[in-house]
């Protein structure tokens, strides 16, 4: 593998270590691991802004950091991380609305922001629900495997 693949693997490994610390309740260690993974994800995303996998990785890293800030009561830092993730996810979702993963990532971002931005909660939930309704409608128009 080339250098960037190793870096991506390292970033994902930091996220997994963070997940383990989070599961054991060690929020401080989890945040540190997520931040280490985020730093690598930022570098990769900056190397090639058109590399959608790296961009998505960066959005996931921002969410993980945001989750830990929220868990420790630092809603301001959580909001910043969630907003950075949302910016990336909106760009990805606009690139190809048919990629369900990118659309559902956007739903997750709206949900996470709604947990912090009480004044915008209804609007954020409505935006998320609209995406889910559209995906549901598109799926029903195509029919299921059993229907064919």
C-alpha positions in Angstrom: 0.0 0.0 0.0 1.0 3.6 -0.5 1.7 6.2 2.2 -1.8 7.6 2.1 -3.4 4.2 2.6 -1.3 3.7 5.6 -2.3 7.1 6.9 -6.0 6.3 6.4 -5.5 3.0 8.2 -3.9 4.8 11.1 -6.7 7.3 11.3 -9.3 4.5 11.3 -7.3 2.7 14.0 -7.3 5.9 16.2 -11.1 6.0 15.8 -11.4 2.3 16.9 -9.2 3.0 19.9 -11.4 5.9 20.7 -14.5 3.7 20.4 -12.9 1.2 22.9 -12.2 4.0 25.4 -15.6 5.4 24.9 -17.2 2.0 25.6 -15.2 1.8 28.9 -16.2 5.3 29.9 -12.8 6.8 29.5 -14.0 9.9 27.7 -10.7 11.8 28.0 -8.7 9.0 26.3 -11.5 8.6 23.7 -11.4 12.3 22.9 -7.6 12.2 22.5 -7.7 9.2 20.2 -10.5 10.7 18.1 -8.5 14.0 17.9 -5.5 12.1 16.7 -7.5 10.4 14.0 -9.1 13.7 13.1 -5.7 15.3 12.6 -4.7 12.6 10.1 -8.1 12.7 8.3 -7.7 16.5 7.9 -4.3 16.0 6.2 -5.6 13.4 3.9 -8.7 15.4 3.0 -6.5 18.5 2.3 -4.3 16.4 0.0 -7.2 15.7 -2.3 -10.4 17.6 -1.7 -12.1 15.5 -4.4 -11.4 12.2 -2.8 -14.9 11.5 -1.4 -13.9 8.6 0.9 -11.4 10.8 2.7 -13.9 13.6 2.9 -16.4 11.2 4.5 -13.8 9.9 6.9 -13.2 13.5 7.9 -16.9 14.1 8.5 -17.0 10.9 10.7 -14.0 12.1 12.7 -15.6 15.4 13.3 -18.7 13.7 14.6 -16.8 11.4 16.9 -14.9 14.4 18.4 -18.2 16.2 18.7 -19.8 13.3 20.5 -17.0 13.3 23.1 -17.3 17.0 23.6 -21.0 16.6 24.1 -20.5 13.8 26.6 -18.2 16.0 28.7 -20.7 18.9 28.6 -18.7 21.1 26.2 -21.6 21.8 23.9 -19.8 24.8 22.2 -17.0 22.5 21.0 -19.5 19.8 20.1 -21.5 22.2 18.0 -18.3 23.4 16.2 -17.3 19.8 15.4 -20.9 18.8 14.3 -21.1 21.9 12.1 -17.8 21.1 10.4 -19.1 17.6 9.7 -22.3 18.9 8.4 -20.5 21.2 5.9 -18.7 18.2 4.4 -21.8 16.0 4.4 -23.8 18.6 2.6 -21.2 18.8 -0.1 -21.1 15.0 -0.5 -24.8 14.7 -0.5 -25.1 17.3 -3.2 -22.5 15.5 -5.4 -24.7 12.5 -5.8 -28.1 12.4 -4.2 -28.4 8.7 -5.1 -25.7 7.6 -2.7 -27.9 6.6 0.3 -25.0 6.5 2.7 -24.2 10.2 2.1 -27.9 11.1 2.5 -28.2 9.2 5.8 -25.0 10.7 7.0 -26.7 14.1 6.5 -29.6 12.9 8.5 -27.3 11.9 11.3 -25.7 15.4 11.3 -29.1 17.0 11.5 -30.0 14.8 14.5 -26.7 15.5 16.3 -27.1 19.3 15.8 -30.7 19.1 17.0 -29.5 17.7 20.3 -27.5 20.8 20.9 -29.4 23.6 19.1 -32.7 23.5 20.8 -33.9 26.7 19.1 -33.4 25.0 15.7 -34.5 21.5 16.7 -37.8 21.5 14.8 -36.2 22.7 11.6 -33.3 20.2 11.8 -35.7 17.3 12.5 -37.8 18.4 9.5 -34.8 18.5 7.2 -33.8 15.0 8.4 -37.3 13.7 7.9 -37.5 15.2 4.4 -34.4 13.3 3.4 -35.8 10.1 4.9 -39.1 10.5 3.2 -37.4 11.1 -0.2 -35.3 8.0 0.3 -38.3 6.0 1.2 -40.3 7.2 -1.8 -37.4 6.5 -4.2 -37.1 3.0 -2.8 -40.8 2.3 -3.1 -40.8 3.6 -6.7 -38.2 1.0 -7.7 -39.9 -1.7 -5.8 -38.3 -4.4 -3.8 -36.6 -7.6 -4.9 -39.6 -9.5 -3.8 -41.8 -7.4 -6.1 -39.8 -8.3 -9.2 
